[in-house]
Amino acid sequence: MIELHVTGMSCGGCAASLQKALASQPGVTHVEVDFASATARVEGEIERAALIALVEAQGFNAS
């Protein structure tokens, strides 16, 4: 599992949108984005750098 700290989400809708985008990636088997803790947990066959790039493409920051 890869856990990312995500900043820039301002509401639960942002988290839902990001979760949908992450879940649509090839190799991803499970995603949980939590607005309250500003985290995204991703399971599957995908590189951390690719996840960070996707989060940033969605308008958020990730580390």
Backbone as ProteinMPNN parsed JSONL, in Angstrom:
{"seq_chain_A": "MIELHVTGMSCGGCAASLQKALASQPGVTHVEVDFASATARVEGEIERAALIALVEAQGFNAS", "coords_chain_A": {"N_chain_A": [[0.847, -1.178, 0.0], [0.48, 2.232, -0.756], [0.789, 5.278, 0.836], [-0.221, 8.569, 0.683], [0.277, 11.981, 1.559], [-2.005, 14.455, 1.128], [-2.533, 17.707, 0.045], [-4.576, 20.641, -0.327], [-7.16, 19.875, -0.764], [-10.444, 20.952, -0.356], [-12.899, 20.109, 0.454], [-15.263, 17.4, 0.996], [-16.125, 16.628, -1.495], [-13.951, 17.134, -3.12], [-12.232, 15.137, -2.237], [-13.691, 12.872, -3.013], [-13.671, 13.172, -5.803], [-10.915, 12.977, -6.325], [-10.472, 10.378, -5.404], [-11.952, 8.9, -7.27], [-10.494, 9.467, -9.608], [-7.981, 8.345, -8.994], [-8.704, 5.659, -8.644], [-9.332, 4.942, -11.219], [-7.007, 4.371, -12.52], [-4.811, 2.207, -14.308], [-3.879, -0.885, -12.861], [-4.421, -0.182, -10.236], [-6.004, -1.363, -7.376], [-7.439, -0.785, -5.074], [-8.649, 2.109, -3.397], [-8.553, 4.673, -0.98], [-9.516, 7.79, -0.055], [-9.175, 10.26, 2.28], [-10.594, 13.072, 3.399], [-10.582, 14.418, 5.898], [-8.211, 13.552, 7.206], [-6.418, 14.172, 5.295], [-5.281, 12.275, 3.512], [-4.343, 9.787, 1.1], [-4.755, 6.486, 0.351], [-3.471, 3.903, -1.471], [-3.759, 0.856, -3.147], [-2.214, -1.652, -5.116], [-0.634, -2.287, -8.309], [1.278, 0.078, -8.978], [3.386, 2.876, -9.428], [4.748, 5.057, -6.917], [5.574, 7.63, -7.77], [4.025, 7.969, -10.062], [1.484, 8.107, -8.955], [1.695, 10.462, -7.446], [2.08, 12.315, -9.517], [-0.414, 12.092, -10.778], [-2.159, 12.986, -8.754], [-1.287, 15.634, -8.572], [-1.946, 16.496, -11.135], [-4.634, 16.606, -10.859], [-4.951, 18.88, -9.46], [-4.119, 19.083, -6.847], [-1.709, 18.791, -4.127], [0.846, 16.431, -3.361], [2.646, 14.261, -1.181]], "CA_chain_A": [[0.0, 0.0, 0.0], [1.157, 3.523, -0.787], [0.023, 6.324, 1.497], [0.212, 9.912, 0.322], [-0.3, 13.136, 2.242], [-2.56, 15.286, 0.058], [-2.975, 19.036, 0.466], [-5.335, 21.373, -1.33], [-8.574, 19.465, -0.793], [-11.212, 21.877, 0.475], [-14.187, 19.538, 0.852], [-15.429, 15.98, 0.731], [-16.273, 16.445, -2.935], [-12.583, 17.055, -3.663], [-11.733, 13.8, -1.91], [-14.41, 11.905, -3.857], [-13.168, 13.344, -7.16], [-9.571, 12.417, -6.365], [-10.594, 8.93, -5.254], [-12.4, 8.37, -8.562], [-9.376, 9.575, -10.552], [-6.966, 7.358, -8.628], [-9.25, 4.32, -8.862], [-9.434, 4.668, -12.649], [-5.68, 4.097, -13.067], [-4.481, 0.785, -14.495], [-3.08, -1.485, -11.803], [-4.933, 0.18, -8.914], [-7.048, -2.298, -6.957], [-8.244, -0.218, -3.981], [-8.274, 3.488, -3.05], [-9.286, 5.379, 0.071], [-9.081, 9.173, 0.125], [-9.817, 10.789, 3.486], [-10.477, 14.526, 3.464], [-10.276, 14.854, 7.264], [-6.802, 13.299, 7.538], [-5.633, 14.602, 4.129], [-4.483, 11.148, 3.042], [-4.822, 8.889, 0.053], [-4.136, 5.169, 0.456], [-3.679, 3.238, -2.755], [-3.221, -0.499, -3.264], [-2.133, -2.145, -6.479], [0.652, -2.256, -9.007], [1.489, 1.409, -9.535], [4.515, 3.549, -8.792], [4.461, 6.237, -6.103], [5.751, 8.835, -8.591], [2.869, 8.071, -10.955], [0.358, 8.565, -8.131], [1.917, 11.878, -7.125], [1.819, 13.064, -10.747], [-1.849, 12.109, -10.998], [-2.745, 13.884, -7.742], [-0.958, 17.002, -8.965], [-2.723, 16.782, -12.339], [-5.999, 16.873, -10.399], [-4.956, 20.201, -8.817], [-3.73, 18.983, -5.434], [-0.299, 18.498, -3.887], [1.017, 15.151, -2.664], [4.006, 13.886, -0.766]], "C_chain_A": [[0.886, 1.232, 0.0], [0.244, 4.53, -0.118], [0.629, 7.668, 1.148], [-0.456, 10.928, 1.224], [-0.736, 14.087, 1.136], [-3.019, 16.62, 0.641], [-3.728, 19.696, -0.682], [-6.776, 20.945, -1.464], [-9.347, 20.387, 0.151], [-12.556, 21.318, 0.93], [-14.214, 18.043, 0.544], [-15.59, 15.676, -0.748], [-14.918, 16.355, -3.621], [-12.024, 15.654, -3.439], [-12.391, 12.747, -2.797], [-13.909, 11.968, -5.3], [-11.776, 12.734, -7.314], [-9.612, 10.9, -6.257], [-10.997, 8.288, -6.574], [-11.26, 8.387, -9.576], [-8.302, 8.534, -10.265], [-7.447, 5.942, -8.937], [-9.298, 3.946, -10.344], [-8.089, 4.297, -13.282], [-5.434, 2.599, -13.208], [-3.575, 0.284, -13.367], [-3.558, -1.178, -10.4], [-6.087, -0.752, -8.564], [-7.946, -1.749, -5.85], [-7.726, 1.172, -3.653], [-9.155, 3.968, -1.919], [-8.699, 6.773, 0.172], [-9.877, 9.73, 1.291], [-9.544, 12.285, 3.582], [-10.015, 14.982, 4.845], [-8.806, 14.665, 7.63], [-5.854, 13.686, 6.398], [-4.715, 13.491, 3.629], [-5.171, 10.429, 1.894], [-4.049, 7.591, 0.212], [-4.493, 4.381, -0.787], [-3.013, 1.868, -2.727], [-3.221, -0.886, -4.732], [-0.727, -2.035, -7.019], [0.806, -0.913, -9.706], [2.605, 2.077, -8.745], [4.06, 4.791, -8.034], [4.547, 7.521, -6.936], [4.567, 9.049, -9.528], [1.644, 8.562, -10.186], [0.494, 10.046, -7.812], [1.619, 12.735, -8.353], [0.32, 13.168, -11.024], [-2.546, 13.058, -10.018], [-2.505, 15.339, -8.147], [-1.708, 17.419, -10.231], [-4.18, 17.112, -12.002], [-6.092, 18.2, -9.647], [-4.603, 20.193, -7.344], [-2.232, 18.756, -5.333], [-0.203, 17.199, -3.102], [2.463, 14.943, -2.296], [3.951, 12.532, -0.074]], "O_chain_A": [[1.915, 1.27, 0.674], [-0.935, 4.631, -0.457], [1.832, 7.883, 1.297], [-1.613, 10.763, 1.611], [0.075, 14.48, 0.298], [-3.79, 16.662, 1.601], [-3.54, 19.354, -1.849], [-7.543, 21.572, -2.194], [-8.96, 20.579, 1.304], [-13.273, 21.962, 1.695], [-13.304, 17.504, -0.085], [-15.233, 14.59, -1.204], [-14.746, 15.601, -4.58], [-11.421, 15.062, -4.334], [-11.721, 11.834, -3.279], [-13.743, 10.933, -5.945], [-11.49, 12.059, -8.304], [-8.863, 10.209, -6.949], [-10.453, 7.252, -6.956], [-11.081, 7.425, -10.323], [-7.774, 7.911, -11.187], [-6.679, 5.12, -9.437], [-9.305, 2.763, -10.684], [-8.042, 3.944, -14.46], [-5.803, 1.817, -12.332], [-2.622, 0.959, -12.977], [-3.144, -1.848, -9.454], [-7.026, -0.917, -9.343], [-9.084, -2.191, -5.699], [-6.517, 1.401, -3.631], [-10.357, 3.704, -1.897], [-7.511, 6.926, 0.456], [-11.107, 9.68, 1.294], [-8.412, 12.71, 3.815], [-9.144, 15.846, 4.949], [-8.217, 15.521, 8.29], [-4.637, 13.545, 6.52], [-3.536, 13.717, 3.356], [-6.393, 10.46, 1.742], [-2.818, 7.596, 0.208], [-5.667, 4.211, -1.117], [-1.853, 1.735, -2.334], [-4.109, -0.5, -5.493], [0.226, -1.737, -6.3], [0.498, -0.784, -10.891], [2.743, 1.864, -7.541], [3.126, 5.482, -8.44], [3.69, 8.397, -6.818], [4.155, 10.185, -9.759], [0.854, 9.346, -10.712], [-0.477, 10.798, -7.898], [0.971, 13.775, -8.236], [-0.161, 14.216, -11.456], [-3.416, 13.836, -10.409], [-3.411, 16.17, -8.074], [-2.067, 18.588, -10.374], [-4.865, 17.802, -12.756], [-7.18, 18.606, -9.24], [-4.773, 21.205, -6.663], [-1.562, 18.552, -6.345], [-1.066, 16.9, -2.277], [3.378, 15.382, -2.993], [4.982, 12.018, 0.359]]}, "name": "protein", "num_of_chains": 1, "seq": "MIELHVTGMSCGGCAASLQKALASQPGVTHVEVDFASATARVEGEIERAALIALVEAQGFNAS"}
